[in-house]
Amino acid sequence: MVHVLPDTRFLSTAVFALSALVASVIDLWRGKIPRWCVYPPLIALLALCAVSGVRVLAVALAGALCFFALLALSRKASGGLMGKGDLRFGALCGLYCGFPAAAIAAFLAALFALAAFAFRAALRRPRASIPFAPFLSAGSLLAPILYRLLIR
């Protein structure tokens, strides 16, 4: 999580956690992440970062760009298997995490998704597509904690 002012830290976590829950449930249910799950919390987090200062906003925007770029490269490499909703939600995740925790979040999300795919393959129930929002959410909620514990 980006270092916002102490009184906005809880609010930014609550906004992201709620949007992550909604996006994950909808992605599991419908296989898509609608725009309305991403854009309002994105605007809210941008406003909270802007209130906290230019440095916080820059770190958050760098995180959003990093996460979006990593997912865009993954989408390109997979031949378009990842949806555009995942890219938009990834930008929201990166905005919440900030840079460099966004790179850790992307790695964790990919690791969690790979573990889920391996588990499904072991059960002999592989699916062509796996909803990615739950893994993006989990990685993004864990990455700032791991970043603080291990790196800082």
N, C-alpha and C positions, 0 to 999 in steps of 0.2 A: 504494500500500500504506500502510496506517495505520502510524504511527510506534510500533511496539511495541518492547519492550526488545531490545537488539542480539542477545541470545542466542535470542530467540523470532522474530526477523525471518525468518531462514532457514526455520524450521519453519512459520511461517504461509504463506510463499510456496510451500513444498513441498506443504503440505496443499491450498492452492488450486489449484496447477498440476496436481496429480494428480486432483483432483475435476473440474477443467475438462477435462482430457484424457478422462476416463471419460465425462462428460456429453456432450462433443462427439461422441465415437465412437458412443455409444448414440443420440444425436439424429440423426446421419447415417444410422445403420443402421435404426433403428426409427421415427424421426420423433417420439419422445417422450422426455422427461427424467423418469425415475422419481424418486420421493421419496427413495429410499435413496441416490441420487447427491448429494442436496442437504443433507438434514438432519444426517447425521453430521459432514461438514466444517463446516457452519454452527455446530454446537455446539462443535466444536474451535476454530474461529476466535474465537467468542465467549469461550471460556475463555482463550485466549491474550491477547485484548484486555483481559479483566478482570484478568489477572495484571499487565498493563502499566500499569494505572491507570484512574481514572475518566475522565480527559480522553480517553484513547485509546479507551475503550469508547464514549464519547459521540460522538466523530468517526466511529467505525465504524458505530454505529447510525444516525447521520444519513446516512451514505453508503448504507446498506442501504435506508433509507426513501426517499431520493432516487431511487435506481435503480429500486426497486419502483414508486414513483409514476409515474416517466416511462414505464416499460413498461406499467403499468396504463392510463395514458392512451392509449398507442399501441394497446393491445389493444381498448380501447373504441372508438377512432376507426376501427379496421380492421374492426369488426364481429365481433370474436372470432377473427380468423385466427391470432393468437398464442395459444399454449397456456398453461395454468396452470403447466406445468413451466418454461417460459421465465420466468414471473414469479418463481417460487421461486428459480430459478437466478440471476436478476437480483438478488434480495436478497442471495444469497451473494456475487455479484460486487461489489455495493456495499459489503458488509461488509468485503471484502478491500481495496477501493480507499480507502474512507473518503470523507468529504466535503471538498472539492468535486471530487476526482478521479473520483468516481462519475458525475457529470454528463458529464465528458469521455469516460469509458468508454462511456456510453450513446450519445453522439454518434458515437464511433468505430465502435461496433458497427453502428449504423444506416447509417453511411457504407460500411462493408465489405459489409454485406448488399445495399445498393443497387448497389454496384459488381459484386457477384456476379450479381445479377438482371439488370443491364444486359449483362453478359458472356454470360449464358445467352440473353438475348433476341437478342443479336447473332448467336449461333449458331443462332438460330431453334429453341431448345429451352426456351421458358419453362415453368416449373412453377407450379402454383397455390400451392404452399408451399415454403418454403426452410427447412431446419433452421437455427435461429438460435443455438444454443449455441456453435458454433465462432466466430461473430462476437462474441458476448458475451464469450467467453474471450479472444479476441485483443484486443478493446478494453480489457478489464479488466487484461490483462497489460501493455499499452502505456501506459495512462492514467497510472499513478503515475510512470512514467519521464518522460513528456511534461510532467506537472505539475511535477515537480522541475526539469526543464531549462528550461521556458519561463516558468513563472509564479513559482516561488519563487526 
